[in-house]
Amino acid sequence: MVRQMNLEIGTLLMIETQGVANPVKGVFVGMVPGQYLIVQSPSAPVLADQLREGGRLVVRYLFSGVVYGFKTSVKMLLNVEGQRLLFITYPLIVEEHNLRRYNRIEFHLPATIRIGNLEYQGDILDISLAGCGFNLKHESIPGIVMDEKVELCFRFPGLEDSTNWSGVVRNITIGKFDAKLGIQFENIDADIAGRIEAYIKSVTEYFE
């Protein structure tokens, strides 16, 4: 019986290959269950050798709070109306990592939070694959409600530029001069999830 995969058209895929340090992005565009998946492939020259027939790949993606990963190989690469379509073998085994299983660690980093149309400065207090704690220091704390969508902007270790992180407020503690928010991440891509996982692992192993 063919395993049904949790994949939707348009899902961002992170493609890892031997000999290439950083994963590249692809977009899932279709499949024939049990036979192959079709990925809109980036035109990265560094992948020229790895995307030949038989080339081995590792693919990761995020779906409903779970990171999935599987090993596969290239069947063919076609150019169709200017689009590079990568056909890869249907995986026999798909591993999954529930984000809620991972530990939260202290993580102090300046950040900006956008609530509605307003931006405020604060600090990330801790982080996990599921979300983060945020300390908002402001003389006039804005009206914040549970389940409100917010956007954080900060530079995660290892990245050159700041990144926007979408989230939802799940916990609020109002103090006299600040507010502590528990924020659940939404729609983080597999590359960022992998970086958070690696960072948490390195920190926890250092202190063991």
RODO-2510 file (C-alpha; in nm, 4 decimals, decimal comma):
residues 208
     n   res          X          Y          Z
     1     m     0,0000     0,0000     0,0000
     2     v     0,1388     0,3431    -0,0984
     3     r     0,1878     0,5856     0,1894
     4     q    -0,0179     0,9035     0,1482
     5     m     0,2064     1,2081     0,1823
     6     n     0,1080     1,5317     0,3577
     7     l     0,1949     1,7559     0,0664
     8     e    -0,0019     2,0358    -0,0946
     9     i     0,0591     2,2038    -0,4296
    10     g     0,2837     2,5045    -0,3692
    11     t     0,4575     2,3633    -0,0598
    12     l     0,8128     2,4924    -0,0236
    13     l     1,0723     2,2136    -0,0279
    14     m     1,4319     2,2334     0,0924
    15     i     1,6543     2,0136    -0,1253
    16     e     1,9875     1,8904     0,0098
    17     t     2,2567     1,7319    -0,2051
    18     q     2,6003     1,5869    -0,1450
    19     g     2,8801     1,8363    -0,1904
    20     v     2,6543     2,1437    -0,1595
    21     a     2,6758     2,3220     0,1782
    22     n     2,3350     2,4911     0,1817
    23     p     1,9983     2,3487     0,0763
    24     v     1,8188     2,5031    -0,2189
    25     k     1,4500     2,5780    -0,2464
    26     g     1,2027     2,4049    -0,4733
    27     v     0,8237     2,4093    -0,4999
    28     f     0,6066     2,0969    -0,5035
    29     v     0,3799     2,0997    -0,8106
    30     g     0,2481     1,7445    -0,8429
    31     m     0,2900     1,3684    -0,8039
    32     v     0,1892     1,0248    -0,9188
    33     p     0,1537     0,8376    -0,5852
    34     g     0,3921     0,5484    -0,5596
    35     q     0,5928     0,6559    -0,8646
    36     y     0,7317     1,0099    -0,8513
    37     l     0,7016     1,3674    -0,7252
    38     i     0,7358     1,6755    -0,9463
    39     v     0,9248     1,9777    -0,8155
    40     q     0,9670     2,3174    -0,9755
    41     s     1,3439     2,3335    -0,9485
    42     p     1,5663     2,6389    -0,9111
    43     s     1,8177     2,7042    -1,1868
    44     a     2,1199     2,6828    -0,9569
    45     p     2,4400     2,6032    -1,1515
    46     v     2,5891     2,4410    -0,8409
    47     l     2,3256     2,1642    -0,8710
    48     a     2,4008     2,0716    -1,2305
    49     d     2,5795     1,7455    -1,1441
    50     q     2,3484     1,6450    -0,8575
    51     l     2,0303     1,6796    -1,0636
    52     r     2,1325     1,4221    -1,3200
    53     e     1,9445     1,0915    -1,3379
    54     g     2,0205     0,8830    -1,0300
    55     g     2,1495     1,1765    -0,8231
    56     r     2,0695     1,1303    -0,4535
    57     l     1,8786     1,4004    -0,2634
    58     v     1,7331     1,4674     0,0804
    59     v     1,4102     1,6691     0,0822
    60     r     1,2554     1,8432     0,3839
    61     y     0,9336     2,0428     0,4193
    62     l     0,7013     2,1839     0,6846
    63     f     0,3336     2,0891     0,7073
    64     s     0,0932     2,1730     0,9946
    65     g     0,3680     2,2201     1,2503
    66     v     0,5590     1,9062     1,1569
    67     v     0,8892     1,8890     0,9685
    68     y     0,8967     1,5968     0,7225
    69     g     1,2049     1,4603     0,5495
    70     f     1,2837     1,1823     0,3052
    71     k     1,5602     1,0441     0,0844
    72     t     1,5006     1,0253    -0,2870
    73     s     1,6795     1,0214    -0,6224
    74     v     1,6448     1,2060    -0,9522
    75     k     1,4424     1,0413    -1,2293
    76     m     1,4704     1,3224    -1,4815
    77     l     1,4931     1,6988    -1,5236
    78     l     1,2811     1,8651    -1,7918
    79     n     1,2564     2,2202    -1,9211
    80     v     0,8924     2,2974    -1,9976
    81     e     0,8000     2,6459    -2,1223
    82     g     1,0894     2,8011    -1,9338
    83     q     1,0252     2,6040    -1,6141
    84     r     1,2684     2,3435    -1,4797
    85     l     1,0651     2,0443    -1,3595
    86     l     1,2476     1,7919    -1,1449
    87     f     1,1027     1,4406    -1,1260
    88     i     1,2160     1,2504    -0,8153
    89     t     1,1349     0,9009    -0,6933
    90     y     0,8423     0,8551    -0,4567
    91     p     0,9892     0,7953    -0,1087
    92     l     0,9535     0,4608     0,0663
    93     i     1,0014     0,6191     0,4114
    94     v     0,9074     0,9694     0,5309
    95     e     1,0425     1,0786     0,8698
    96     e     0,8617     1,3355     1,0784
    97     h     0,9581     1,5614     1,3678
    98     n     0,6778     1,7201     1,5637
    99     l     0,7803     2,0736     1,6572
   100     r     0,6184     2,0427     1,9983
   101     r     0,8711     1,7775     2,1014
   102     y     1,1629     2,0172     2,1016
   103     n     1,3012     2,2008     2,4020
   104     r     1,2827     2,5734     2,4512
   105     i     1,6122     2,7471     2,5333
   106     e     1,7016     3,0957     2,6540
   107     f     1,7765     3,3184     2,3609
   108     h     1,8349     3,6901     2,4178
   109     l     1,8267     3,8933     2,0994
   110     p     1,6934     4,2423     2,0107
   111     a     1,3897     4,2293     1,7851
   112     t     1,1093     4,4387     1,6416
   113     i     0,7462     4,3335     1,6704
   114     r     0,4683     4,4586     1,4464
   115     i     0,1202     4,4630     1,6013
   116     g    -0,1359     4,5870     1,3532
   117     n     0,0199     4,8880     1,1842
   118     l     0,2532     4,9753     1,4742
   119     e     0,6078     4,8576     1,5462
   120     y     0,7732     4,8242     1,8871
   121     q     1,1210     4,7323     2,0055
   122     g     1,1833     4,4452     2,2434
   123     d     1,3828     4,1287     2,3031
   124     i     1,3461     3,7618     2,2246
   125     l     1,3670     3,5788     2,5595
   126     d     1,3651     3,2166     2,4493
   127     i     1,3038     3,0128     2,1369
   128     s     1,1957     2,6698     2,0209
   129     l     1,0855     2,5231     1,6902
   130     a     0,7278     2,6009     1,7899
   131     g     0,7688     2,9643     1,8921
   132     c     0,9378     3,2151     2,1215
   133     g     0,8987     3,4368     2,4244
   134     f     0,9086     3,8105     2,3605
   135     n     0,9564     4,0947     2,6071
   136     l     0,7927     4,4179     2,4914
   137     k     0,9228     4,7268     2,6723
   138     h     0,7147     5,0335     2,6109
   139     e     0,5749     5,3155     2,8222
   140     s     0,2317     5,2611     2,6728
   141     i     0,1688     4,8890     2,6169
   142     p    -0,0501     4,8483     2,3071
   143     g    -0,3763     4,6605     2,3343
   144     i    -0,2805     4,2990     2,2737
   145     v    -0,5296     4,0149     2,2627
   146     m    -0,4931     3,6392     2,2546
   147     d    -0,4672     3,4788     1,9093
   148     e    -0,3655     3,8117     1,7542
   149     k    -0,1343     3,7811     1,4564
   150     v     0,2005     3,9564     1,4898
   151     e     0,5228     3,9791     1,2933
   152     l     0,8718     3,9674     1,4421
   153     c     1,1877     4,0887     1,2731
   154     f     1,5312     3,9818     1,3958
   155     r     1,8544     3,8298     1,2699
   156     f     1,8901     3,4656     1,3638
   157     p     2,2477     3,3459     1,4336
   158     g     2,4110     3,2265     1,1134
   159     l     2,2023     3,4480     0,8848
   160     e     2,3454     3,7668     0,7337
   161     d     2,0158     3,9554     0,7149
   162     s     1,7172     4,0035     0,9411
   163     t     1,4209     3,7767     0,8771
   164     n     1,0476     3,8333     0,9257
   165     w     0,8733     3,5707     1,1394
   166     s     0,4938     3,5492     1,1416
   167     g     0,3265     3,4307     1,4593
   168     v     0,0192     3,4242     1,6812
   169     v     0,0022     3,5426     2,0433
   170     r    -0,0745     3,2453     2,2692
   171     n     0,0154     3,3872     2,6095
   172     i     0,0211     3,7389     2,7604
   173     t     0,1656     3,8614     3,0913
   174     i     0,1281     4,2367     3,1473
   175     g     0,3715     4,4066     3,3868
   176     k     0,3983     4,7672     3,5029
   177     f     0,6428     4,8705     3,2311
   178     d     0,6478     4,5761     2,9950
   179     a     0,4566     4,2811     2,8535
   180     k     0,5784     3,9267     2,8034
   181     l     0,4258     3,7449     2,5080
   182     g     0,4288     3,3779     2,4169
   183     i     0,4268     3,3619     2,0368
   184     q     0,3656     3,0558     1,8231
   185     f     0,5410     3,0649     1,4866
   186     e     0,3395     3,0294     1,1671
   187     n     0,4591     2,9189     0,8250
   188     i     0,8331     2,9056     0,8944
   189     d     1,0081     2,7298     0,6083
   190     a     1,2077     2,4114     0,6457
   191     d     1,5424     2,5914     0,6141
   192     i     1,4700     2,8179     0,9120
   193     a     1,3287     2,5241     1,1107
   194     g     1,6485     2,3318     1,0424
   195     r     1,8622     2,6230     1,1626
   196     i     1,6607     2,6537     1,4864
   197     e     1,6870     2,2797     1,5460
   198     a     2,0647     2,2844     1,4877
   199     y     2,1095     2,5869     1,7159
   200     i     1,9097     2,4315     2,0005
   201     k     2,1018     2,1066     1,9629
   202     s     2,4403     2,2818     1,9716
   203     v     2,3486     2,4832     2,2827
   204     t     2,2036     2,1883     2,4754
   205     e     2,5006     1,9656     2,3873
   206     y     2,7452     2,2383     2,5007
   207     f     2,5906     2,2485     2,8475
   208     e     2,5488     1,8732     2,8915
***
